[in-house]
Amino acid sequence: MARYIKANPKVAQFLNLQNDRLRIKDGNYILWQADMLAFGPLTRLSETLASIGAIALMPHEAREEQDGTTLRSLPMASDPRFEVLAPTLEETPELVKSFDTTAEQPDTENGPAETPSSKDTPRENPGKPEVTNNTKTTEI
C-alpha cells in the first residue's frame, strides 16, 4: 500500500517540492512515497526516513495531519543536511493559536456569556466513571 511521508521543510526544499506538496499546520510537508526515490530505492524506505528525519503515514493518518486533528512529531534526522531544531511556542504563535482549546466566549449585553460547569450539570449515571478528552465528556 502506498504511504505518505511527513517530512520537515528542509527535505521539501532539497527535493524542490515546497510549492508542489501540501504544507500542514505545523510547517512540515506531506510528500508522496515516490518522492523518496531521490534518496534511494523504496526497499530501503525505513533507512531513508531515519536519515532525513521523516515518518511514513497511512492515508487516513495523512488526512488527520491535513485536518490538524493529529500532529505527529518527527524524529531527529541522522543526516546533518536535514536536521531541524524543534520550534518553540514563541516562534510559532499561529500554531499555538490554531490549537488553542479554549474557545472565546461571545459577549452579550450583560457581559460575557456563561457556560454551565461540570459541577452544575447532573450526571445520568453517578456510579460510572467519566472519561474526558479535549472536546467532550463521555461515560463508559
C-alpha positions in Angstrom: 0.0 0.0 0.0 1.3 3.5 -0.8 2.4 5.7 2.0 2.6 9.4 2.5 5.7 10.9 4.0 5.7 13.6 6.7 8.9 15.5 6.3 10.4 18.8 7.5 10.7 21.8 5.2 14.4 21.2 4.6 13.5 17.9 2.9 10.9 19.5 0.7 13.3 22.3 -0.2 16.0 19.7 -1.1 13.6 17.9 -3.4 12.3 21.3 -4.7 8.8 20.3 -3.8 7.8 23.1 -1.4 5.4 24.6 -4.0 4.1 21.2 -5.2 3.2 19.4 -2.0 0.9 20.0 0.9 2.2 22.1 3.8 0.4 21.3 7.0 -0.3 23.5 10.1 2.9 22.6 11.9 5.0 23.8 9.0 6.0 20.3 7.8 5.1 18.8 4.4 3.2 15.7 3.3 5.2 14.2 0.5 4.4 11.2 -1.8 6.1 7.9 -1.4 7.5 8.2 -4.9 9.3 11.4 -3.9 11.6 9.3 -1.7 13.1 7.7 -4.8 15.5 10.6 -4.9 17.2 9.2 -1.8 17.3 5.5 -3.0 15.1 2.5 -3.7 11.8 2.1 -1.8 13.1 -1.2 -0.4 15.3 1.0 1.9 12.5 3.4 2.9 12.9 2.9 6.6 16.6 3.8 6.4 15.8 6.8 4.2 13.2 8.1 6.6 15.7 7.8 9.5 18.3 9.6 7.5 16.0 12.6 6.6 14.0 12.6 9.9 10.6 11.8 8.4 7.8 9.3 9.1 5.6 7.2 6.8 1.9 7.6 7.2 -1.1 5.6 6.1 -3.7 7.6 4.0 -6.0 8.1 7.0 -3.1 9.3 9.1 -2.1 11.8 6.4 -5.7 13.1 6.4 -5.6 13.6 10.2 -2.4 15.6 9.7 -4.0 17.6 6.9 -7.1 18.3 9.0 -5.0 19.2 12.0 -6.7 16.7 14.3 -3.5 14.9 15.0 0.1 16.2 14.7 2.8 13.6 14.9 6.3 14.7 15.8 9.2 14.0 13.5 12.3 12.1 14.6 15.7 13.9 14.5 17.4 13.4 11.1 20.7 11.5 11.1 21.8 13.4 8.0 23.0 16.8 9.2 21.6 18.4 6.0 18.1 17.8 7.2 18.4 18.5 10.9 15.8 20.9 12.2 15.5 22.2 15.7 12.1 21.9 17.3 10.4 25.3 17.2 9.4 26.9 20.4 5.9 28.1 21.1 7.1 31.7 21.0 8.4 31.2 17.4 5.1 29.7 16.2 2.3 31.8 17.6 0.0 30.9 14.6 0.4 27.2 15.5 -0.4 27.9 19.2 -3.5 29.9 18.1 -4.7 27.2 15.8 -4.6 24.6 18.5 -5.9 26.7 21.3 -8.6 24.6 23.1 -10.2 27.5 24.9 -13.0 28.9 22.8 -13.6 32.6 23.0 -17.0 33.3 24.7 -19.2 35.7 22.8 -20.1 38.9 24.6 -23.8 39.6 25.4 -25.5 42.8 26.6 -24.9 41.9 30.2 -21.3 40.8 29.9 -19.6 37.6 28.7 -21.7 34.5 28.1 -21.7 31.9 30.8 -21.5 28.2 30.2 -22.5 25.6 32.8 -19.7 23.9 34.6 -19.5 20.2 35.1 -20.4 20.7 38.8 -23.7 22.3 37.7 -24.7 19.6 35.3 -26.2 16.5 36.9 -24.8 13.2 35.7 -27.1 10.5 34.5 -25.2 7.5 36.0 -23.3 8.7 39.0 -21.8 5.3 39.6 -19.9 5.1 36.3 -16.5 6.9 35.9 -16.2 9.7 33.3 -13.6 9.7 30.5 -12.7 13.1 29.4 -10.8 14.3 26.3 -10.3 17.8 25.0 -13.6 18.0 23.2 -16.2 16.2 25.1 -17.0 14.1 28.1 -18.4 10.6 27.7 -19.3 7.9 30.1 -18.0 4.3 29.9 
